[in-house]
Amino acid sequence: MPWADGILAFMSPTPARFRDPRRTAYDFLDPVLVRCPRCARMARVEPQPGAEPKPTRWPHFTPRRLVCLSCGLARGREANWVALNRDSADARDPYFRLPLWLQTRTRHGHLWAYNLEHLDLIRRFAAASLRERAPWYDVGVRMTLVARLPVWIKRGRNRAEVLRAVDRVRGSVTSG
């Protein structure tokens, strides 16, 4: 049947599927890529090696250090508080409050990520044509990172622009 070939030609391939991995912003804090305050190149905020976590159930309160491989800057800090970013045009790391390295502006809003793993999650979400959320009735984390993404990133019509922005930010890691 000639019409059957025409119908099959218009059918889209199997959609890219994304399932919410039920992760929060706290899961992406090791390491955080930031702009060095001394040389303006890429630096890292990471747990201090050998530091014992505080006796809490939150491993994010482990002492942190800022390390820049370009200029040799190294600073330490006790992690008594963590200030996570919300949808902000001035995205900063939660420990030293330095500007994040992985951020860019688009015509719809500001795209930022703490590290490459976080950026990859945003990319996989934006690229997928089928997005499955975590069920609201399931036990565990209610407001996942994916659930907290800005609406403009979630819109399918912005997919191409979001993916271009993610690729642009990802490219700054190798060139910066």
N, C-alpha and C positions, 0 to 999 in steps of 0.2 A: 504494500500500500504506500503510495507516494506521500500521502498526507501524514502518515506516521513518522516519517523521517523529518518532516517539517516541525512537528510537535516536539520531537526529541531534541531538535536543534535549539529550540527556544527554552527548553527546561534548563534551569540553573544546575550547576554541579552541587554535590552534597555541601550543605552550608558548614562554614567553620563554626564549631561549637565552643562556647566558653561556659564553664561552670564556676561559680563563685567558690574560691578555695577557703572562704571563711576566715580570712586573715585581716588583722587590723593594722593601723599605722605603726603600732608598737613592734610589730614583727619585722619592720624594715629599718630599724635603727642601728643595725650593725653591718657595715659602717655607714656613715652619712658623708656624702661628698659635698664639700663646701669650697667657697672662694677664700684663699689664704689672705689674711688681713695685711700681711707684709708685702707679698709679691703679686697678689691677685691671680695666681695660678690655682690649679686644683689641689686641694688638701683633703685629708680624711679625719673624721672624728670617730674614734673607735674605743672600745673598752681598754683600760690600761692592762697590759699583760701582767699576770700574776696577782692582780687585785682581787680581793675577796668580795663577792657581792654582799650588799647589806643584808641583814637578816630579815628580808621581806619576801613576799612571793613575787615581787616585780624585779626581774633581772636588769631592768633599765636604769636602776639606781646604782649600778656599778660605777666606780670612778672612771672618768673618760679622759682621753688625751687627744689633742689636736696635733697632727703631724703633716708637714708639707715637705715632700721630697725635693721640690725645686729649690727652696731657699734654706731648708734645714730647720724651720720653725718647729718647736715642740712645746706644747703647754699642757698642763694637767688641770683637772677640775673634779671636785667632788660632785656627784650627781644627786643633789638633794631635791631637785625638782626637774620636771620634764615639761616643756611647753610645746605641744604639738601645733602644727600649722592647721589653719582652716583655710578656706578659699581666700587666699590672700595674694595680692600683687607683689608682696614683699616676703617671699617664702624664706624662712631661716631655719637653721638647725635647732633642735630642741635643747641643746646643752650650752653651747657657746654663743648662740644667737647670731651666727655668721650667715651671710647669704648662701643659699644652696647653689651648687654648681649646675645641677640639672634643672634648669627652669628657662622658660621662654614665654613670650607674649604672643597670643594669636588674636584675631579680630573678635573672637567670642569670649576670650578670657585668658587667664594665666594658667599655664601647664607647668607643674613641678613634680619632682620625685626626690626621695631621700637617697636612693642608690639605684644601680642598674637593675636589680631584681624588682624593685618597685616600678621602675620605668617599663620593664618587660611585662608586668602584670597589666599596666595601663594599655600597652600596645596590644596584647592578646585580647583584652576586653574590647578595645575599639575596632580591631580587625574582624571580630566575630560577627557573623550575621545572625547567629542564634545565641542568645545570652540567657543563661539559667541562673536565677537568683537562689540563694540559700532559702529554704522554706522558713517562714516566719514562726511556725509552730515547733520547729526543731529546737533541741536544747543547745546551749552554748552561746556563742557570740551572736548578738542580734544585729548590731550596726557594723557591718564589715567595711573594709576599705572600699570595696566596689559599691556598696550601698551609699557611701558618703561621697562618691565622685560627683563633681558638678554636673548639672543637667546638660550643659552644652557638650560635655564629653560623651554622655550617654546617648545623645541623639544620633540616629543613623545618618542623617543628612550631613553631619559634620565629620563623618568617618575619615574622609580623605584628608581634611585639614588637620585632624588630630594625629593621624599617622605621619603626615609630613612633619608636624611639630615634634613628635616623638623621635623621628629619625634625625631631625636637626639637632636636638638635644643630645641624642646618643652619639652623634658625630663629634660633638664638642669634647667628649672624653678622650678620644684618640688624638685630636688636634690640640687640646689644651694641655 
